[in-house]
Amino acid sequence: MSPEPAPARRESTFVTVLLFPFRAIEQARGWRRLGLLALYVVIGRTLLALVWRRSQRIGLPDVGNPRVCPGSATRRCWRPMTSRLTEGATTASLHKDSKAPGAR
């Protein structure tokens, strides 16, 4: 009676996808291996930078929508310069007519 070989266990799809970059580096030779390593380093550093940036923003307060003016209805909100230009003003008249903030 001869012993039968154990049946080969198939890896899950998740493990196959997770290990693909390592298997690609192992099978590649020469410049292709260096290129793969460089590509993986660039991708890894990009992901690390994005995660680091998101983690640094965790403690910041939410300031809300900057275009919404809090307070009374008589308070004037900031408007972009282009909105005043569409009302018939020229750039020269904007600089000439500029007043202190809050003055009418």
N, CA, C and O of each residue as an XYZ file, in Angstrom:
416
protein
N       0.835     -1.149      0.000
C       0.000      0.000      0.000
C       0.900      1.239      0.000
O       1.730      1.404      0.894
N       0.738      2.107     -0.999
C       1.544      3.328     -1.081
C       0.757      4.509     -0.502
O      -0.453      4.625     -0.697
N       1.470      5.373      0.206
C       0.757      6.531      0.778
C       0.359      7.521     -0.318
O       1.124      7.786     -1.245
N      -0.828      8.049     -0.193
C      -1.314      9.032     -1.168
C      -0.848     10.425     -0.754
O      -0.837     10.753      0.432
N      -0.469     11.232     -1.720
C      -0.066     12.609     -1.369
C      -1.276     13.396     -0.862
O      -2.415     13.177     -1.276
N      -0.983     14.296      0.028
C      -2.051     15.130      0.585
C      -2.585     16.053     -0.502
O      -1.813     16.564     -1.314
N      -3.885     16.270     -0.525
C      -4.434     17.168     -1.552
C      -3.936     18.601     -1.330
O      -3.827     19.075     -0.200
N      -3.647     19.257     -2.423
C      -3.149     20.635     -2.349
C      -4.272     21.569     -1.904
O      -5.392     21.516     -2.412
N      -3.939     22.423     -0.943
C      -4.937     23.370     -0.466
C      -4.857     24.625     -1.321
O      -3.774     25.152     -1.580
N      -5.987     25.080     -1.742
C      -6.051     26.274     -2.583
C      -6.143     27.504     -1.692
O      -6.897     27.522     -0.719
N      -5.362     28.545     -2.035
C      -5.383     29.783     -1.270
C      -6.665     30.562     -1.567
O      -7.261     30.419     -2.634
N      -7.068     31.374     -0.621
C      -8.232     32.218     -0.856
C      -7.851     33.346     -1.819
O      -6.671     33.643     -2.008
N      -8.835     33.949     -2.405
C      -8.603     35.033     -3.354
C      -7.951     36.221     -2.656
O      -7.085     36.879     -3.234
N      -8.356     36.500     -1.427
C      -7.791     37.617     -0.673
C      -6.288     37.435     -0.470
O      -5.517     38.375     -0.663
N      -5.875     36.244     -0.085
C      -4.454     35.964      0.144
C      -3.692     36.041     -1.178
O      -2.569     36.544     -1.210
N      -4.278     35.555     -2.256
C      -3.634     35.608     -3.566
C      -3.388     37.054     -3.995
O      -2.305     37.384     -4.479
N      -4.382     37.909     -3.820
C      -4.237     39.317     -4.193
C      -3.236     40.008     -3.268
O      -2.439     40.829     -3.722
N      -3.272     39.685     -1.992
C      -2.378     40.308     -1.025
C      -0.918     39.940     -1.281
O      -0.033     40.779     -1.114
N      -0.660     38.713     -1.678
C       0.708     38.251     -1.894
C       1.221     38.470     -3.320
O       2.388     38.194     -3.595
N       0.379     38.957     -4.224
C       0.794     39.131     -5.615
C       2.035     40.012     -5.776
O       2.947     39.630     -6.509
N       2.107     41.193     -5.109
C       3.319     42.017     -5.298
C       4.602     41.306     -4.884
O       5.634     41.459     -5.538
N       4.547     40.537     -3.811
C       5.744     39.825     -3.352
C       6.132     38.711     -4.319
O       7.317     38.489     -4.569
N       5.157     38.025     -4.851
C       5.449     36.961     -5.831
C       5.975     37.553     -7.137
O       6.824     36.950     -7.793
N       5.475     38.731     -7.520
C       5.964     39.372     -8.750
C       7.421     39.778     -8.592
O       8.211     39.627     -9.524
N       7.787     40.295     -7.411
C       9.198     40.663     -7.168
C      10.076     39.420     -7.158
O      11.190     39.432     -7.681
N       9.568     38.345     -6.558
C      10.353     37.109     -6.463
C      10.617     36.510     -7.841
O      11.689     35.953     -8.074
N       9.656     36.616     -8.754
C       9.799     36.008    -10.068
C      10.543     36.904    -11.058
O      11.102     36.412    -12.038
N      10.554     38.203    -10.811
C      11.200     39.129    -11.745
C      12.720     39.075    -11.577
O      13.231     38.713    -10.517
N      13.420     39.441    -12.635
C      14.880     39.448    -12.614
C      15.396     40.765    -13.167
O      14.759     41.369    -14.031
N      16.542     41.215    -12.677
C      17.248     42.360    -13.246
C      16.527     43.681    -13.073
O      16.026     44.006    -11.997
N      16.488     44.445    -14.177
C      15.889     45.776    -14.156
C      14.406     45.728    -13.852
O      13.854     46.654    -13.258
N      13.769     44.656    -14.257
C      12.337     44.540    -13.988
C      12.079     44.467    -12.483
O      11.109     45.045    -11.993
N      12.929     43.768    -11.757
C      12.780     43.675    -10.298
C      12.987     45.049     -9.666
O      12.227     45.445     -8.782
N      14.008     45.777    -10.112
C      14.241     47.129     -9.591
C      13.077     48.057     -9.919
O      12.683     48.882     -9.093
N      12.534     47.925    -11.106
C      11.386     48.748    -11.490
C      10.172     48.462    -10.617
O       9.477     49.386    -10.195
N       9.914     47.188    -10.345
C       8.794     46.824     -9.476
C       9.005     47.348     -8.060
O       8.076     47.861     -7.437
N      10.222     47.218     -7.559
C      10.509     47.737     -6.221
C      10.301     49.250     -6.159
O       9.734     49.763     -5.195
N      10.758     49.958     -7.184
C      10.584     51.415     -7.216
C       9.103     51.788     -7.287
O       8.658     52.724     -6.622
N       8.353     51.057     -8.091
C       6.919     51.306     -8.202
C       6.216     51.075     -6.871
O       5.372     51.874     -6.467
N       6.557     49.992     -6.191
C       5.933     49.687     -4.905
C       6.318     50.719     -3.846
O       5.504     51.054     -2.985
N       7.543     51.222     -3.901
C       7.957     52.255     -2.945
C       7.166     53.535     -3.184
O       6.716     54.168     -2.229
N       6.989     53.924     -4.444
C       6.228     55.135     -4.760
C       4.777     54.994     -4.309
O       4.225     55.915     -3.706
N       4.164     53.864     -4.591
C       2.774     53.635     -4.174
C       2.672     53.617     -2.658
O       1.747     54.199     -2.091
N       3.609     52.957     -2.002
C       3.586     52.880     -0.538
C       3.761     54.235      0.118
O       3.073     54.554      1.088
N       4.679     55.035     -0.406
C       4.891     56.373      0.176
C       3.687     57.266     -0.040
O       3.351     58.070      0.830
N       3.026     57.142     -1.190
C       1.821     57.929     -1.448
C       0.719     57.553     -0.473
O       0.079     58.427      0.111
N       0.498     56.267     -0.296
C      -0.528     55.820      0.649
C      -0.191     56.243      2.072
O      -1.070     56.660      2.826
N       1.074     56.137      2.434
C       1.494     56.541      3.765
C       1.274     58.041      3.979
O       0.842     58.453      5.056
N       1.564     58.854      2.972
C       1.352     60.299      3.084
C      -0.129     60.630      3.241
O      -0.489     61.503      4.030
N      -0.986     59.939      2.495
C      -2.421     60.183      2.607
C      -2.956     59.788      3.982
O      -3.764     60.507      4.571
N      -2.506     58.654      4.484
C      -2.945     58.210      5.816
C      -2.426     59.163      6.889
O      -3.152     59.501      7.823
N      -1.171     59.596      6.759
C      -0.601     60.523      7.740
C      -1.368     61.841      7.737
O      -1.674     62.385      8.798
N      -1.678     62.355      6.548
C      -2.410     63.625      6.453
C      -3.789     63.514      7.082
O      -4.223     64.415      7.799
N      -4.476     62.415      6.815
C      -5.805     62.225      7.401
C      -5.714     62.098      8.917
O      -6.587     62.596      9.627
N      -4.684     61.447      9.419
C      -4.550     61.294     10.865
C      -4.234     62.621     11.537
O      -4.605     62.820     12.694
N      -3.561     63.534     10.847
C      -3.249     64.834     11.418
C      -4.470     65.748     11.464
O      -4.504     66.698     12.246
N      -5.457     65.472     10.643
C      -6.659     66.290     10.597
C      -7.725     65.829     11.581
O      -8.770     66.470     11.694
N      -7.489     64.741     12.292
C      -8.501     64.185     13.194
C      -8.854     65.164     14.306
O     -10.035     65.317     14.619
N      -7.883     65.827     14.909
C      -8.131     66.695     16.047
C      -8.599     68.101     15.701
O      -8.918     68.875     16.604
N      -8.650     68.454     14.415
C      -9.043     69.809     14.041
C     -10.555     69.984     14.146
O     -11.306     69.064     13.822
N     -11.009     71.147     14.593
C     -12.448     71.379     14.676
C     -13.047     71.598     13.297
O     -12.356     72.014     12.367
N     -14.324     71.316     13.175
C     -15.033     71.534     11.925
C     -15.471     72.990     11.880
O     -16.256     73.421     12.724
N     -14.977     73.758     10.907
C     -15.289     75.181     10.844
C     -16.550     75.460     10.052
O     -17.026     76.595     10.044
N     -17.093     74.480      9.400
C     -18.327     74.682      8.649
C     -18.071     75.277      7.281
O     -16.940     75.296      6.795
N     -19.136     75.762      6.669
C     -19.070     76.326      5.335
C     -18.548     77.757      5.427
O     -19.173     78.572      6.105
N     -17.442     78.103      4.783
C     -16.895     79.450      4.901
C     -17.717     80.499      4.155
O     -17.522     81.690      4.399
N     -18.600     80.125      3.282
C     -19.401     81.087      2.521
C     -20.629     81.564      3.289
O     -21.221     82.575      2.911
N     -21.026     80.881      4.339
C     -22.200     81.255      5.110
C     -21.802     82.285      6.158
O     -20.863     82.069      6.924
N     -22.522     83.410      6.191
C     -22.222     84.465      7.151
C     -23.043     84.267      8.422
O     -24.273     84.275      8.373
N     -22.377     84.091      9.551
C     -23.131     84.007     10.789
C     -23.558     85.399     11.241
O     -22.963     86.395     10.829
N     -24.567     85.472     12.069
C     -24.975     86.773     12.614
C     -26.217     87.303     11.940
O     -26.998     86.552     11.357
N     -26.390     88.610     12.027
C     -27.618     89.235     11.532
C     -27.641     89.294     10.015
O     -26.636     89.075      9.339
N     -28.828     89.599      9.506
C     -29.001     89.674      8.061
C     -28.384     90.940      7.479
O     -28.143     91.002      6.274
N     -28.122     91.956      8.312
C     -27.551     93.207      7.800
C     -26.043     93.118      7.608
O     -25.455     93.959      6.928
N     -25.419     92.120      8.194
C     -23.975     91.978      8.061
C     -23.636     91.553      6.646
O     -24.232     90.620      6.108
N     -22.678     92.238      6.047
C     -22.310     91.927      4.675
C     -21.317     90.776      4.650
O     -20.373     90.729      5.439
N     -21.542     89.879      3.758
C     -20.655     88.718      3.592
C     -19.552     89.058      2.601
O     -19.691     89.962      1.776
N     -18.476     88.330      2.697
C     -17.390     88.467      1.745
C     -17.865     87.967      0.405
O     -18.507     86.922      0.313
N     -17.550     88.712     -0.632
C     -17.882     88.283     -1.988
C     -16.608     88.276     -2.812
O     -15.732     89.115     -2.605
N     -16.497     87.356     -3.725
C     -15.318     87.362     -4.587
C     -15.274     88.621     -5.435
O     -16.310     89.227     -5.709
N     -14.090     89.012     -5.847
C     -13.891     90.223     -6.643
C     -14.658     90.136     -7.963
O     -15.125     91.161     -8.461
N     -14.797     88.969     -8.529
C     -15.460     88.831     -9.818
C     -16.939     89.161     -9.721
O     -17.520     89.615    -10.707
N     -17.572     88.951     -8.571
C     -18.995     89.262     -8.465
C     -19.212     90.772     -8.528
O     -20.228     91.216     -9.063
N     -18.292     91.568     -8.001
C     -18.425     93.018     -8.100
C     -18.131     93.493     -9.512
O     -18.677     94.508     -9.945
N     -17.287     92.785    -10.230
C     -16.995     93.177    -11.607
C     -18.203     92.968    -12.505
O     -18.388     93.711    -13.469
N     -19.019     91.985    -12.211
C     -20.190     91.734    -13.047
C     -21.281     92.762    -12.799
O     -22.215     92.854    -13.595
N     -21.198     93.542    -11.720
C     -22.198     94.568    -11.436
C     -21.887     95.876    -12.147
O     -22.564     96.876    -11.904
N     -20.904     95.900    -13.002
C     -20.611     97.081    -13.795
C     -19.383     97.839    -13.347
O     -19.039     98.846    -13.965
N     -18.715     97.408    -12.313
C     -17.525     98.111    -11.844
C     -16.308     97.660    -12.639
O     -16.265     96.545    -13.157
N     -15.336     98.531    -12.725
C     -14.070     98.171    -13.357
C     -13.040     97.949    -12.274
O     -13.256     98.323    -11.121
N     -11.922     97.345    -12.630
C     -10.894     97.095    -11.625
C     -10.322     98.396    -11.092
O      -9.958     98.460     -9.918
N     -10.231     99.431    -11.907
C      -9.714    100.717    -11.440
C     -10.662    101.341    -10.425
O     -10.209    101.898     -9.425
N     -11.966    101.260    -10.661
C     -12.920    101.845     -9.721
C     -12.985    101.044     -8.428
O     -13.299    101.605     -7.379
N     -12.698     99.757     -8.476
C     -12.700     98.952     -7.257
C     -11.586     99.390     -6.321
O     -11.786     99.482     -5.110
N     -10.406     99.661     -6.884
C      -9.295    100.084     -6.035
C      -9.513    101.509     -5.527
O      -9.138    101.832     -4.400
N     -10.110    102.348     -6.344
C     -10.339    103.736     -5.973
C     -11.444    103.841     -4.899
O     -11.362    104.674     -3.997
N     -12.476    102.985     -5.012
C     -13.617    103.058     -4.115
C     -13.470    102.169     -2.880
O     -14.408    102.064     -2.090
N     -12.335    101.538     -2.701
C     -12.217    100.611     -1.582
C     -12.226    101.374     -0.267
O     -11.596    102.423     -0.137
N     -12.947    100.836      0.699
C     -13.083    101.460      2.015
C     -12.605    100.504      3.083
O     -12.273     99.352      2.802
N     -12.575    100.982      4.291
C     -12.197    100.130      5.412
C     -13.279     99.071      5.619
O     -14.443     99.312      5.298
N     -12.912     97.899      6.153
C     -13.917     96.857      6.376
C     -15.001     97.345      7.328
O     -14.715     97.933      8.371
N     -16.250     97.091      6.949
C     -17.376     97.456      7.798
C     -17.913     98.844      7.525
O     -18.995     99.177      8.009
N     -17.195     99.679      6.759
C     -17.672    101.025      6.463
C     -18.600    100.992      5.267
O     -18.426    100.169      4.368
N     -19.572    101.865      5.245
C     -20.503    101.927      4.106
C     -20.244    103.153      3.289
O     -20.924    103.383      2.288
